Amino acid sequence: HSRKWQRALQYEREQRIRLEETIEQLAKQHNSLERACRGAPGLSTASTSIPSTAKGSVQSAKGEASDEDEETEYFDAMEDAPAFITVTADPKHHRRSGSNLSGASEGHPEDWNLEDSVFESSNQSSYNESTCKDLLPKKRRRTRIPDKPNYSLNLWSIMKNCIGKELSKIPMPVNFNEPLSMLQRLTEDLEYHELLDKAVKCESSTEQMCFVAAFSVSSYSTTVHRTAKPFNPLLGETYELDRLEEFGFRSLCEQVSHHPPAAAHHVYSRRGWTLWQEITIASKFRGKYLSIMPLGAIHLEFHSSGNHYVWRKVTSTVHNIIVGKLWIDQSGEIEIVNHKSKDKCQLKFTPYSYFSRDVPRKVTGVVSDADGKAHYVMSGTWDEKMECSKIVQSSHGSTSTEGKQKTVYQTLAPKVLWKKY
């Protein structure tokens, strides 16, 4: 075997040398590109395409990194490589870079071209600010986050290192994550903030409770399609979302503990409400599925009425961890309590069952006042919409199989409170 190993070793050495040469070539090209960038104002007009040899060298660098077999053919970069490489500016290809640069990050790639400099635009805005408030440029926001890189995963190589370890200590491959931090993911709970703006205007506290209940369900609407986990923020990391101009609220989120990971979130709205929550996550790995239990309460206070609502999140379960397509289910109960008027709302998230005839992802609930008298029935699904129906009359119906007595409510036609967009 020694001859075979000798050959393999020799091949690896040659590969390494070749890779070093390629990287050196690339570094030189990169350098000249940077110099050309500084020197050439008419960069976007020059549209020479990449010479095939240069393309070859880039491919070879990739090929060697992934350690392919002998058959792969490699090209060396030309000795007299051009001073710089430019790629034709095509709006379609620019979308990606547009969403990566937070400075120039709007969903319309046609708005900015290669000549725009991030630094120039920032100087410009500070200049505008000092001269005239009316000329202040509108904040540009990205409309979508970058796509997730699609790498293949060898799950066994990850799993064999994890046997017997606690879940928070397992190093996960980076593409298990989505390109957001947990703080941004928490801020997404405010997606349907207009439900709270409507709740402010409600006369009765039980009606207000219906909107708060719909809001508490709305935060789960995106979890159907998003199975990746957000990144764990650094201790002391903060994320601010200032939408006072457009939506009247400003949100600040901070990572306050690293082990266990915990975040504190505070939202102030000019439209009459304040929301704050502290969330830490407990997880249990059960082989086929993973249970995620958010611990900590969510508080919501309305300024004018002084109604103070408190509730906790339900358990999320990620199925098919080892094999198959990942999917997420929410199950458990949310009890929302208004500490001022003692109104209550019990929401039940029905876990998915293969044999159940119910609508999947169903949520049902009842809003009752301090005396326990039911006023509204809540119904819907956590990924589509929530409706409330006013109760006209309630009566005790037949006894169910478990010996509990069912309550039958006569209601008016349901009113849609929240619908996913």
Summary of the structure (lengths in Angstrom):
residues: 421
radius of gyration: 28.5
end to end distance: 64.0
largest distance: 89.8
contacts: 1105
relative contact order: 0.07
helix: 31%
strand: 30%
